Amino acid sequence: MKKIQVLYPDPQMEQLRQVAKELDRPISEIIREATAEWMKRWAPVGTGEVYEEPPVFSGGRIKTKAEHLRSASHGRE
């Protein structure tokens, strides 16, 4: 393992400390896991490809019957 020094803003460092305390794990382990997850989004270095998934949004259940969707979307219902 290699050692590096990373500077974090105070609010982010405080949040890292709180998470580490709640999980009863060292901050370094949390950062290594987060970095590993982030790196999964990238193809091998030098290929220029990204494996990142597009964001997904769910607006919840539709509460209008299918036959009324058009008029509901135009505010007529």
N, C-alpha and C positions, 0 to 999 in steps of 0.2 A: 504494500500500500504506500502511496505517496501522500505527502502532507502539503496542503495549500492554505492560504489565509484568505478568507472572504469577509468583506465588511457588509453588515446589514444595517438598515435604518433601525433606530430604537424601537419603534412600534412593531416592526416585523420580528426583531430579535425577541421582544417580550412575548409575542405570540408563539414563537418557536419554543421558548422556555415553558410556557403554559402547556403546550401540546406534549412536550417531552415529559413534563411532570405528570400529566393525566395518564399518559401511556406507560409511565415508569420505564422510559427508554432514553438513551443519550441523544442529544441534539444531532450529533454527527451521524447516527444511524438513520434518523428521520430524513436528514438532508441527502444521504446516499440513496435511500429508497425513492425519494422524490426525484432525484436526478435520474435514476434508472428508469422510472416511469416516463419522464420527459424524453429521454433518449430513445425510447421505443418508437416514438413518432417519426424518427428520422431514419432514412436508409443509410447504408454504409457511407462514411464520410467520402466526399468527392463525387458522389453520383448526382447530387443536386435534387434528389427526390425526397419527398416528404410522405410519410405514412399516416399523417394526422387525419383523424375522422372529422367530418364536418359536424358542427354543433347540431343537436337535435332539440326541437322545441315541441312541447305538448301543451295544447291549449285546453285540455280537459275534454270532458264529454260534451257532445252537441246536444243542446236541450230543445232544439226545434226539430219538428218532423221534416223529413227530406222534402216533401212537397211544398213546404213553406219557406225553405232556405232562401230562395231568390228574393222574395218580398221582404223577408226579415233582414237580409243583408243590405237592402235599400231603405230600411227604416219604415217600411209601409205596414208593419205588423206590430 
